[in-house]
Amino acid sequence: MTIRVGVLGAKGRMGTTVCEAVSAATDCELVAALDMGDDLAQLITNKAQVVVDFTTPDSVAKNLEFLATNNIHAVVGTTGFDEKRLAVVSKQFAASSANVVIAPNFALAAVLMMKFAETAGPYFDSVEIVEMHHPRKVDAPSGTAIRTAELISKAREGMPAMPDATKDLVAGARGANVSGIPIHSIRLQGAVAHQEVVFGGPGESLTIRHDSYDRESFMPGVLLAIRRVSDFKGLTFGLESLLGLDS
Ligand SMILES: NC(=O)c1ccc[n+]([C@@H]2O[C@H](COP(=O)([O-])OP(=O)(O)OC[C@H]3O[C@@H](n4cnc5c(N)ncnc54)[C@H](OP(=O)(O)O)[C@@H]3O)[C@@H](O)[C@H]2O)c1
């Protein structure tokens, strides 16, 4: 049986690639490709069962409210979700017969990079994150970097503060502090999505690096979420449980 899929943000960089991937998948049918200004009611008319959202942090909340109210499963790649926004979405979908998967990164290697970084977290004195994206990205730090920092920080609970005697001469020189971990955001022409997590201990360092060279890298994860969202009740944040990586 084919899954009837709608895409929001269909004319965007990610949305365009998602439309191609859904159209090419033999078990999916693209029934609605909507962008800014299009009427969401088309999702109902065209009987979408799963809707993928790659829009903007400003637009996604209203889209999710519509999907939860109309009992349509949601797969969300749009970034900008903090705990407060996640709590709202969780409540909306708890009251819906539909489910939602929100993933800060759909690239399978990026999910593994986060898992490996979480595992390494407690074994080093220092850790910093460097993320690098194309210069049209609207938010910083990236959702992936924030999620990585949160996972590492949780794994390091109870450890002493990281050694750092530096005084900033210029504000921001040591990056943004997320859950106690510095994140440095680079915006570079020609880049797609890249991240290094650098760990330091006495006399050694470990660097875990992930590169998305092409938006195609996100598609296996997006298709996995389209296929599995109906199995995971309510809100699922991150792809880990869909991949069986939950510890
Ligand atoms: N989770 C992941 O793996 C992953 C990977 C890459 C990117 N992202 C995130 O995905 C989002 C999209 O990235 P992108 O590079 O594709 O951005 P983009 O090229 O700007 O695409 C966003 C598209 O959504 C449209 N849009 C805005 N509001 C809408 C609404 N209410 N309904 C329908 N369409 C709407 C925009 O139209 P206008 O241009 O007219 O506003 C634009 O065509 C960003 O938040 C980005 O950080 C996530």
The ligand as a MOL file (V3000), in Angstrom:
LIG
                    3D

  0  0  0     0  0            999 V3000
M  V30 BEGIN CTAB
M  V30 COUNTS 48 52 0 0 0
M  V30 BEGIN ATOM
M  V30 1 N 16.4500 18.3670 9.8180 0
M  V30 2 C 17.3160 18.3720 8.8020 0
M  V30 3 O 17.9230 17.3390 8.4890 0
M  V30 4 C 17.5300 19.6360 8.0130 0
M  V30 5 C 18.4160 19.6610 6.9420 0
M  V30 6 C 18.5310 20.8350 6.2150 0
M  V30 7 C 17.7600 21.9360 6.5440 0
M  V30 8 N 16.9270 21.8850 7.6200 0 CHG=1
M  V30 9 C 16.0310 22.9810 7.9990 0
M  V30 10 O 14.9190 22.9320 7.1230 0
M  V30 11 C 14.3440 24.2260 6.9910 0
M  V30 12 C 14.2430 24.5740 5.5070 0
M  V30 13 O 15.5510 24.6990 4.9480 0
M  V30 14 P 15.7740 25.1210 3.4230 0
M  V30 15 O 17.2360 25.2670 3.2670 0
M  V30 16 O 15.0360 24.1690 2.5210 0 CHG=-1
M  V30 17 O 15.0570 26.5510 3.4180 0
M  V30 18 P 14.3840 27.3210 2.1900 0
M  V30 19 O 15.0960 26.9930 0.9060 0
M  V30 20 O 14.2560 28.7540 2.6030 0
M  V30 21 O 12.9320 26.6550 2.0690 0
M  V30 22 C 11.8570 26.9530 2.9040 0
M  V30 23 C 10.6300 27.0070 1.9890 0
M  V30 24 O 9.4650 26.9950 2.8100 0
M  V30 25 C 8.5800 27.9830 2.3110 0
M  V30 26 N 7.6220 28.3690 3.3650 0
M  V30 27 C 7.7550 29.2980 4.3410 0
M  V30 28 N 6.6470 29.3230 5.1130 0
M  V30 29 C 5.7940 28.3860 4.6060 0
M  V30 30 C 4.4960 27.9360 4.9640 0
M  V30 31 N 3.8160 28.4760 5.9840 0
M  V30 32 N 3.9100 26.9420 4.2400 0
M  V30 33 C 4.5610 26.3980 3.1870 0
M  V30 34 N 5.8040 26.7930 2.7830 0
M  V30 35 C 6.4150 27.7620 3.4980 0
M  V30 36 C 9.5060 29.1020 1.8830 0
M  V30 37 O 8.8400 30.0380 1.0500 0
M  V30 38 P 9.4120 31.5680 0.9800 0
M  V30 39 O 10.8010 31.4580 0.4150 0
M  V30 40 O 8.4330 32.2460 0.0880 0
M  V30 41 O 9.4040 32.0740 2.4090 0
M  V30 42 C 10.5930 28.2910 1.1410 0
M  V30 43 O 10.1870 27.9780 -0.1890 0
M  V30 44 C 15.2680 25.1640 7.8060 0
M  V30 45 O 14.7110 25.3260 9.1070 0
M  V30 46 C 16.5720 24.3870 7.8730 0
M  V30 47 O 17.3670 24.7380 9.0010 0
M  V30 48 C 16.8070 20.7470 8.3480 0
M  V30 END ATOM
M  V30 BEGIN BOND
M  V30 1 1 1 2
M  V30 2 2 2 3
M  V30 3 1 2 4
M  V30 4 1 4 5
M  V30 5 2 4 48
M  V30 6 2 5 6
M  V30 7 1 6 7
M  V30 8 2 7 8
M  V30 9 1 8 9
M  V30 10 1 8 48
M  V30 11 1 9 10
M  V30 12 1 9 46
M  V30 13 1 10 11
M  V30 14 1 11 12
M  V30 15 1 11 44
M  V30 16 1 12 13
M  V30 17 1 13 14
M  V30 18 2 14 15
M  V30 19 1 14 16
M  V30 20 1 14 17
M  V30 21 1 17 18
M  V30 22 2 18 19
M  V30 23 1 18 20
M  V30 24 1 18 21
M  V30 25 1 21 22
M  V30 26 1 22 23
M  V30 27 1 23 24
M  V30 28 1 23 42
M  V30 29 1 24 25
M  V30 30 1 25 26
M  V30 31 1 25 36
M  V30 32 1 26 27
M  V30 33 1 26 35
M  V30 34 2 27 28
M  V30 35 1 28 29
M  V30 36 1 29 30
M  V30 37 2 29 35
M  V30 38 1 30 31
M  V30 39 2 30 32
M  V30 40 1 32 33
M  V30 41 2 33 34
M  V30 42 1 34 35
M  V30 43 1 36 37
M  V30 44 1 36 42
M  V30 45 1 37 38
M  V30 46 2 38 39
M  V30 47 1 38 40
M  V30 48 1 38 41
M  V30 49 1 42 43
M  V30 50 1 44 45
M  V30 51 1 44 46
M  V30 52 1 46 47
M  V30 END BOND
M  V30 END CTAB
M  END
